[in-house]
Amino acid sequence: MIDPHAPAPPGAPPSWGAQGQGRLPVSPGIGRFLVLAGVFVCAACGLVYELELVALASYLIGDSVTQASVVLSVMVFAMGIGSLAAKRLRPRAAAGFGAVEAALALVGGCSAMALYAVFAWTGGWGGLWADGCRYLLVAFSLAIGLLIGAEVPLLMELIQRIRRQDPGGAVADLFAADYVGALVGGLAFPFLLLPLFGQLTGALLTGMVNAAAGGALVLGLFRRDLTRRARWTLLVANVTVLGLLASAAALVDDFERAARHAVYGADVRVALRTGVQEVVLTGGTHGRPLHLFLDGRLRFSGRDEMRYHEALVHPAMNGPHARVLILGGGDGLAAREVLRHPGVRSVDLVELDSQVVRLARSDPALSALNRHAYDDPRVHVVTADAFGWLRSAPATYDVVISDLPDPGITASTKLYSQEFYGLARRVLAPDGRLVVHAGPVSARPRAFWTVDATMRAAGLRTTPYRVSGRTSGFAAGPDRARGGEPGAPGDWGFVLAGRAAVPLRLPSDGPRPRTLTQAGLAADARAVRRTRADRDLPPSQLVHPRYAD
């Protein structure tokens, strides 16, 4: 018979007396509730760290599917390793859990700021960022996963020391609190932290909550299980972590401004986070060209936007054009070119982000560049997702202009799908034309020709073309290479289509383009045909996107 009062063997967990109440400052029931509450809070914080890494990596690197897969798979793998490693800490579960939470709060809370700092100050758009920051993302995923995984066996040990129960019941209680906490964290990130605080401050606040919860649980509930030295060490560690995170949160606005200037230059005039994306305007004063960035990618440059928008709009306007639909184009520049043509009676513009339209109306430099297109009574703006809006479009159109982000960006893949072009074909008049911005041909020929194949699969007759002369210092694609770097785009690709074959011509009765000629357009169309290496590319579909490079 085992003597319950006999001393524990070396390395064994300390004896907690009957049900552990001898070492708790509260009753076992309250102690058990507090541990489960700690599990709840720590699980919520852990999921926020995961989502924050996915969101920031998707914004900085691009291709959200790839980034989510890398972060989550590495993190889940690391959680398993962390759980195994934590077995050695079980004899000192309270001290081990306190140390793990302090480390997790610091690493998880600072991860977003560290990633953004590397993005801003290491060439950001190429160079080290292309590879080095991916390694940093994996390193953070690995570290956070290891620490989250270490929580479970330590918490299991602590909850069993409070009141012994069958392992199945203890696991059920522990994981119930963990999963509910993950639910709250998963909902808090997009609906509370991101819109109210942004990614950097949201991560720092989450780290502060994590440190406070872990420190309070160990130093409050399990302080009698710690030596005096361990108590002071954990107290100093948690106060230091909270101080670092609070200091970073206080300085985050200055940090963001400095990082933004490092990325975009010192010319930033407008920087705002809408419900859809980050919008940045640079230049536009004192003779400097105006640039619009959406989620870090150049949407247009004042140096060369005229060439892009004339090539996008004018060939499609060759024919009837009384009713025009623009999908995207919230900057108003495509509408500017449409309104130059006589005979245009109405222009419906479908834009997802109302803040971009508001900026195009109110910013002096941008509204001057689009020639106050939104003041024209023929222009009607609809704030909606283009795909959803096309499903219930109220009319047919002579011209449909798709001025959307590049197909290589995961968020826009559905807007380059066979289903999307089928909807666009449905709203075309019998002799109507659809023109699509299909990304740069020189840098991503396969993606360009996949757009062409997808449009043909939707029953459209296509005429691909491109225009060269992209001179801006940034690329307007899913990558972030600076102009002049290997692989940086030097052109724009377009596909003109209709129910029947559409000739590639400039309107004879329309305004004279400033940058295009019929001869140059024909030569560029012949040049783009020579880039077609594979004539049997499959179309991109909603359930099978094919634009990843």
C-alpha positions as a printed Julia matrix, in Angstrom:
549×3 Matrix{Float64}:
   0.0    0.0     0.0
   1.37   3.42   -1.0
   1.69   6.0     1.74
   0.11   9.24    0.45
   2.3   11.22    2.84
   5.56   9.67    1.66
   7.94  12.11   -0.1
   7.81  12.16   -3.88
  10.66  10.52   -5.74
  13.23  12.82   -7.37
  11.9   14.52  -10.54
   8.26  13.67   -9.79
   5.56  16.36   -9.67
   5.06  17.79   -6.18
   2.38  16.29   -3.99
  -0.72  18.44   -3.9
  -2.49  16.62   -1.1
  -6.03  15.36   -1.47
  -7.34  16.71   -4.78
  -4.57  19.31   -4.74
  -6.44  21.77   -2.52
  -3.57  21.86   -0.08
  -1.52  24.06   -2.43
  -4.27  26.13   -4.07
  -5.32  29.57   -2.79
  -8.9   28.8    -3.95
 -11.19  25.8    -3.93
 -10.54  23.07   -6.54
 -13.72  23.97   -8.42
 -12.71  27.61   -8.8
  -9.15  26.59   -9.61
 -10.34  24.27  -12.34
 -12.51  27.03  -13.8
  -9.57  29.46  -13.8
  -7.34  26.97  -15.61
  -9.99  26.38  -18.28
 -10.45  30.16  -18.6
  -6.69  30.43  -19.12
  -6.89  27.73  -21.79
  -9.69  29.71  -23.47
  -7.69  32.97  -23.55
  -4.44  31.37  -24.65
  -6.19  29.45  -27.45
  -7.81  32.66  -28.7
  -4.43  34.4   -28.72
  -2.76  31.48  -30.49
  -5.27  31.51  -33.33
  -4.92  35.27  -33.71
  -1.16  34.81  -34.19
  -1.83  32.24  -36.91
  -4.35  34.41  -38.76
  -2.16  37.48  -38.41
   0.78  35.66  -40.04
  -1.44  34.41  -42.87
  -2.97  37.86  -43.49
   0.31  39.76  -43.35
   2.16  37.22  -45.5
  -0.64  37.33  -48.09
  -0.45  41.11  -48.16
   3.33  41.35  -48.29
   4.22  38.29  -50.39
   0.97  37.6   -52.26
  -0.86  34.37  -53.16
  -2.95  33.89  -50.03
  -3.53  30.18  -50.66
   0.19  29.42  -50.63
   0.9   31.57  -47.58
  -1.99  30.07  -45.61
  -0.84  26.56  -46.51
   2.76  27.26  -45.47
   1.86  28.97  -42.19
  -0.76  26.47  -41.07
   1.11  23.32  -42.1
   4.37  24.45  -40.49
   2.54  25.57  -37.37
   0.61  22.32  -36.94
   3.81  20.33  -37.46
   5.59  22.47  -34.87
   2.74  22.01  -32.4
   3.36  18.28  -32.44
   7.07  18.79  -31.81
   6.28  21.28  -29.04
   3.97  18.82  -27.31
   6.69  16.17  -27.3
   9.32  18.6   -26.04
   7.05  19.79  -23.22
   6.99  16.31  -21.65
  10.28  17.16  -19.96
   8.69  20.19  -18.31
   5.83  18.28  -16.69
   7.57  17.95  -13.28
   7.68  21.77  -13.23
   4.46  22.36  -15.13
   3.57  25.7   -13.55
   6.98  27.29  -14.12
   7.17  25.77  -17.59
   3.73  27.06  -18.57
   4.58  30.55  -17.31
   7.8   30.62  -19.33
   6.07  29.3   -22.46
   3.35  31.95  -22.29
   5.82  34.79  -21.78
   7.84  33.62  -24.79
   4.72  33.08  -26.91
   3.4   36.55  -26.07
   6.69  38.16  -27.09
   7.23  36.15  -30.27
   3.6   36.22  -31.43
   3.03  39.84  -30.48
   6.15  41.1   -32.29
   5.9   38.82  -35.34
   3.85  41.21  -37.48
   6.1   44.18  -36.75
   9.22  42.13  -37.47
   7.89  40.86  -40.8
   6.82  44.33  -41.88
  10.19  45.78  -40.85
  12.05  43.25  -43.02
   9.66  43.97  -45.89
  10.2   47.72  -45.62
  13.95  47.89  -45.02
  15.43  45.05  -47.07
  14.49  46.2   -50.54
  10.89  45.12  -49.87
   9.94  44.72  -53.51
  12.68  42.27  -54.38
  16.14  41.27  -53.19
  16.11  39.74  -49.72
  12.35  39.84  -49.5
  11.95  37.41  -52.36
  13.51  34.58  -50.33
  14.74  35.75  -46.94
  11.39  36.94  -45.66
   9.75  33.69  -46.62
  12.28  32.01  -44.36
  11.41  34.49  -41.61
   7.73  33.65  -42.06
   8.51  29.95  -41.69
  10.67  30.68  -38.63
   7.87  32.58  -36.9
   5.36  29.87  -37.8
   7.7   27.25  -36.4
   8.42  29.15  -33.17
   4.78  30.01  -32.48
   3.71  26.44  -33.27
   6.32  24.99  -30.91
   5.15  27.23  -28.06
   1.43  26.6   -28.69
   2.07  22.86  -28.81
   3.92  22.99  -25.49
   0.85  24.46  -23.78
  -1.33  21.36  -24.02
   0.65  18.8   -21.96
   1.53  21.44  -19.36
  -2.09  22.49  -18.97
  -3.13  18.85  -18.82
  -0.71  18.33  -15.95
  -1.93  21.43  -14.11
  -5.61  20.59  -14.44
  -4.98  17.04  -13.25
  -3.09  18.28  -10.21
  -6.07  20.36   -9.16
  -8.47  17.44   -9.23
  -7.66  14.0   -10.53
 -10.16  12.62  -13.04
 -10.14  10.09  -15.83
  -7.84  11.18  -18.67
 -10.65  11.16  -21.22
 -12.73  13.62  -19.22
  -9.75  15.9   -18.61
  -8.87  15.91  -22.3
 -12.48  16.66  -23.22
 -12.63  19.64  -20.84
  -9.29  20.96  -21.97
 -10.0   20.74  -25.66
 -13.52  22.13  -25.29
 -12.08  25.3   -23.74
  -9.32  25.33  -26.36
 -11.67  25.05  -29.33
 -14.13  27.62  -28.01
 -11.22  30.0   -27.43
 -10.01  29.39  -30.97
 -13.5   30.24  -32.24
 -13.49  33.54  -30.36
  -9.97  34.38  -31.54
 -10.84  33.49  -35.12
 -13.86  35.8   -35.07
 -12.13  38.57  -33.13
  -9.31  38.9   -35.66
 -11.33  39.94  -38.77
 -14.23  41.64  -36.99
 -12.53  43.41  -34.1
  -8.74  43.51  -34.1
  -8.11  44.08  -37.8
 -10.69  46.85  -38.43
 -10.17  48.66  -35.12
  -6.42  48.31  -34.56
  -4.81  47.02  -37.75
  -2.42  44.11  -38.08
   0.52  45.49  -36.12
  -1.32  46.92  -33.12
  -3.72  43.98  -33.1
  -0.85  41.51  -32.79
   0.81  43.56  -30.03
  -2.42  43.8   -28.03
  -2.95  40.07  -28.41
   0.54  39.46  -27.03
  -0.22  41.69  -24.04
  -3.43  39.78  -23.29
  -1.52  36.5   -23.68
   1.23  37.55  -21.27
  -1.23  38.91  -18.72
  -3.39  35.78  -18.79
  -0.49  33.35  -18.57
   1.29  35.31  -15.86
  -1.85  35.8   -13.77
  -2.74  32.1   -13.96
   0.68  30.88  -12.84
   1.6   33.6   -10.34
  -1.89  33.78   -8.9
  -3.18  30.23   -8.86
   0.01  28.16   -8.8
   2.38  30.47   -6.93
   2.8   27.92   -4.11
   4.15  25.46   -6.65
   7.01  27.82   -7.48
  10.19  28.56   -5.64
  10.8   32.14   -4.6
  13.38  32.5    -7.35
  10.99  31.1    -9.97
   8.22  33.48   -8.88
  10.48  36.51   -9.21
  11.91  35.31  -12.52
   8.45  34.85  -14.04
   7.25  38.17  -12.63
  10.21  40.05  -14.1
   9.87  38.19  -17.41
   6.15  39.0   -17.74
   6.6   42.64  -16.74
   9.42  42.94  -19.28
   7.33  41.37  -22.04
   4.35  43.59  -21.24
   6.6   46.63  -21.18
   8.15  45.8   -24.54
   4.79  45.14  -26.18
   3.23  48.27  -24.68
   6.18  50.38  -25.83
   5.92  48.95  -29.33
   2.17  49.64  -29.38
   2.81  53.25  -28.34
   5.35  53.69  -31.14
   3.53  51.72  -33.82
   2.19  54.8   -35.64
   5.69  56.25  -36.0
   6.96  52.83  -37.05
   4.26  52.49  -39.73
   5.0   55.94  -41.13
   8.73  55.21  -41.3
   8.12  51.79  -42.87
   5.65  53.25  -45.36
   8.19  55.85  -46.43
  10.82  53.12  -46.77
   8.49  51.16  -49.07
   6.81  53.92  -51.08
   9.3   56.76  -50.69
   8.93  60.0   -48.8
   6.12  61.13  -51.09
   3.2   59.45  -49.28
   0.22  61.81  -49.17
  -2.68  59.48  -48.35
  -2.56  56.16  -46.51
  -5.74  54.51  -45.29
  -7.01  51.05  -44.46
 -10.48  50.45  -45.89
 -12.67  47.45  -45.21
 -11.21  45.91  -48.38
  -7.55  46.87  -48.67
  -4.79  49.34  -47.86
  -4.86  52.39  -50.14
  -1.79  54.6   -50.56
  -1.39  57.68  -52.76
   2.06  59.11  -53.4
   3.19  62.11  -55.41
   0.85  64.26  -57.43
   2.31  67.55  -56.2
   5.24  69.74  -57.21
   5.58  68.0   -60.55
   5.99  64.52  -59.07
   3.97  61.73  -60.76
   0.95  60.38  -58.93
   0.98  56.72  -57.87
  -1.89  54.69  -56.44
  -1.05  51.51  -54.5
  -3.64  48.96  -53.42
  -2.4   46.45  -50.83
   1.16  47.37  -51.69
   0.78  46.78  -55.44
   0.88  49.61  -57.93
  -2.53  50.21  -59.48
  -1.35  53.0   -61.72
   1.53  55.41  -62.18
   1.09  58.9   -63.52
   4.16  58.3   -65.67
   2.51  55.74  -67.92
  -1.16  55.33  -66.97
  -2.29  57.12  -70.15
  -0.79  54.4   -72.3
  -2.42  51.66  -70.23
  -5.89  53.19  -70.11
  -5.96  54.19  -73.76
  -4.97  50.67  -74.77
  -7.61  49.23  -72.45
 -10.5   51.42  -73.57
 -10.15  52.71  -77.14
 -10.02  49.43  -79.14
 -13.16  48.24  -77.32
 -15.01  51.45  -78.23
 -14.77  50.67  -81.97
 -18.44  50.07  -82.66
 -21.68  50.89  -80.82
 -20.88  52.22  -77.37
 -23.94  53.95  -75.98
 -24.01  51.81  -72.84
 -20.69  50.99  -71.17
 -19.96  48.85  -68.11
 -16.65  49.19  -66.23
 -15.77  46.44  -63.76
 -13.27  47.82  -61.26
 -11.56  51.03  -62.29
 -12.47  52.87  -59.12
  -9.73  55.43  -59.79
 -11.92  56.86  -62.57
  -9.2   56.73  -65.24
 -10.93  54.16  -67.47
 -14.13  56.2   -67.15
 -12.17  59.27  -68.24
 -11.22  57.58  -71.51
 -14.73  56.25  -72.09
 -16.24  59.7   -71.66
 -13.96  61.11  -74.37
 -15.98  59.18  -76.99
 -19.07  60.83  -78.51
 -22.28  58.88  -78.28
 -21.76  57.5   -74.78
 -25.1   57.75  -72.98
 -24.4   55.89  -69.71
 -21.45  54.41  -67.86
 -22.07  51.94  -65.03
 -19.0   51.43  -62.85
 -18.95  48.48  -60.43
 -16.25  48.92  -57.76
 -15.84  46.85  -54.59
 -14.12  49.53  -52.5
 -16.18  52.69  -52.05
 -13.22  54.41  -50.38
 -11.26  54.3   -53.65
 -14.14  55.98  -55.45
 -14.42  58.58  -52.69
 -10.7   59.27  -52.98
 -10.98  59.57  -56.78
 -13.72  62.18  -56.28
 -12.1   64.21  -53.53
  -8.31  64.05  -53.87
  -7.25  67.09  -55.93
  -4.45  65.34  -57.82
  -6.41  62.15  -58.56
  -9.63  63.93  -59.52
  -7.62  66.21  -61.83
  -5.99  63.17  -63.42
  -9.35  61.47  -64.06
 -10.76  64.83  -65.25
 -13.49  64.76  -62.63
 -15.11  61.77  -64.33
 -17.39  61.13  -61.35
 -18.96  64.57  -61.75
 -20.35  63.54  -65.13
 -24.07  62.68  -64.73
 -23.7   59.77  -67.15
 -21.49  57.89  -64.65
 -23.33  55.68  -62.15
 -21.31  53.95  -59.41
 -22.32  50.66  -57.84
 -20.43  49.42  -54.77
 -20.42  45.66  -55.21
 -18.32  42.62  -56.03
 -18.2   42.38  -59.82
 -18.88  38.63  -59.87
 -21.97  38.86  -57.69
 -23.26  41.93  -59.47
 -23.02  40.31  -62.92
 -25.24  37.45  -61.77
 -28.16  39.87  -61.52
 -27.09  42.62  -63.92
 -30.15  44.65  -64.91
 -29.2   45.48  -68.5
 -27.07  44.62  -71.51
 -24.09  46.67  -72.61
 -22.36  47.58  -75.83
 -18.97  47.6   -74.13
 -17.76  45.83  -70.98
 -14.34  46.88  -69.65
 -12.68  44.66  -67.04
 -10.14  46.87  -65.27
  -9.26  44.51  -62.42
  -6.11  43.43  -60.52
  -3.82  40.91  -62.17
  -4.99  37.27  -62.41
  -1.97  36.08  -60.44
  -3.4   37.62  -57.26
  -5.43  34.97  -55.45
  -8.19  37.36  -54.39
  -8.95  38.22  -58.04
  -8.75  34.7   -59.46
 -12.54  34.28  -59.59
 -12.75  37.46  -61.7
 -10.67  35.69  -64.34
 -12.62  32.43  -64.32
 -14.69  30.75  -67.01
 -17.8   31.33  -64.92
 -17.06  35.05  -64.68
 -16.62  35.42  -68.43
 -19.8   33.46  -68.96
 -21.64  36.04  -66.88
 -19.93  38.88  -68.76
 -20.93  37.31  -72.09
 -24.54  37.21  -70.92
 -24.67  41.01  -70.42
 -23.07  41.78  -73.81
 -25.26  43.09  -76.59
 -25.19  40.87  -79.71
 -22.44  43.0   -81.27
 -20.92  44.06  -77.95
 -17.25  43.89  -76.98
 -15.53  42.79  -73.8
 -11.97  43.86  -73.04
  -9.94  42.37  -70.19
  -6.7   43.51  -68.59
  -4.85  40.19  -68.52
  -1.55  41.07  -66.87
   1.92  41.53  -68.36
   2.78  39.24  -71.25
   6.56  39.48  -70.93
   6.71  38.5   -67.25
   3.82  35.99  -67.06
   2.97  34.71  -70.54
   1.32  31.53  -69.24
  -1.11  33.52  -67.07
  -1.88  35.83  -69.99
  -2.66  32.98  -72.38
  -4.69  31.23  -69.69
  -6.95  34.3   -69.63
  -7.34  33.97  -73.4
  -8.1   30.23  -73.14
 -10.6   30.86  -70.34
 -12.48  33.49  -72.33
 -12.66  31.18  -75.34
 -13.99  28.4   -73.1
 -16.8   30.77  -72.09
 -17.92  31.05  -75.73
 -16.12  34.26  -76.69
 -14.02  34.94  -79.78
 -10.79  36.55  -78.64
  -8.2   38.97  -80.01
  -5.17  39.23  -77.71
  -2.89  42.25  -77.82
  -0.42  44.15  -75.71
   1.23  47.54  -75.45
   4.77  48.11  -74.29
   6.26  51.17  -72.68
   5.68  50.53  -68.99
   8.13  52.97  -67.41
   7.06  53.2   -63.77
   9.47  52.13  -61.05
   7.08  49.53  -59.65
   5.3   46.56  -61.15
   1.51  46.39  -61.11
   1.27  42.65  -60.69
   1.14  39.94  -58.06
   4.9   40.23  -57.6
   6.65  43.22  -56.06
   9.71  43.49  -58.28
  11.06  46.92  -59.03
  11.11  47.99  -62.61
  14.35  47.02  -64.27
  14.86  43.89  -62.16
  14.93  40.51  -63.93
  11.35  39.46  -64.59
   9.88  42.91  -63.98
   7.0   43.54  -66.41
   7.64  45.94  -69.29
   4.21  45.78  -70.93
   0.48  45.33  -70.35
  -1.54  42.54  -71.92
  -5.19  42.74  -72.96
  -7.75  40.46  -74.57
 -10.54  41.91  -76.7
 -13.5   39.59  -77.24
 -17.08  39.31  -78.4
 -19.71  36.79  -79.4
 -18.22  37.04  -82.89
 -14.68  37.91  -83.93
 -13.78  41.52  -83.07
 -11.27  43.41  -85.21
  -8.51  45.21  -83.34
  -8.97  48.77  -84.57
  -9.13  52.25  -83.14
 -12.47  54.03  -83.74
 -12.31  56.18  -86.85
 -14.85  58.64  -85.45
 -13.51  58.72  -81.91
 -10.99  60.94  -80.15
  -7.4   60.69  -81.23
  -5.36  58.73  -78.65
  -2.27  60.45  -77.33
  -0.12  57.31  -77.1
  -1.61  54.78  -79.56
  -1.59  54.45  -83.31
  -3.28  51.85  -85.47
   0.05  50.71  -86.88
   1.61  50.37  -83.43
  -1.41  48.48  -82.12
  -1.27  46.02  -85.04
   2.47  45.5   -84.56
   2.02  44.83  -80.84
  -0.77  42.35  -81.6
   1.53  40.44  -83.97
   4.28  40.48  -81.33
   2.04  39.06  -78.63
   1.05  36.11  -80.82
   4.68  35.05  -80.96
   4.72  34.58  -77.16
   2.17  31.79  -77.31
   4.06  28.59  -76.54
   1.19  26.27  -75.55
  -2.0   26.28  -77.61
  -3.86  23.81  -75.41
  -3.93  25.57  -72.05
  -6.91  24.54  -69.9
  -9.33  27.26  -68.77
  -9.34  28.59  -65.23
 -12.47  27.79  -63.24
 -13.79  28.64  -59.81
 -13.0   25.19  -58.47
  -9.78  24.84  -60.46
  -7.87  28.15  -60.71
  -4.83  28.0   -62.97
  -3.06  31.32  -62.6
  -0.38  30.44  -60.03
   3.07  30.98  -61.52
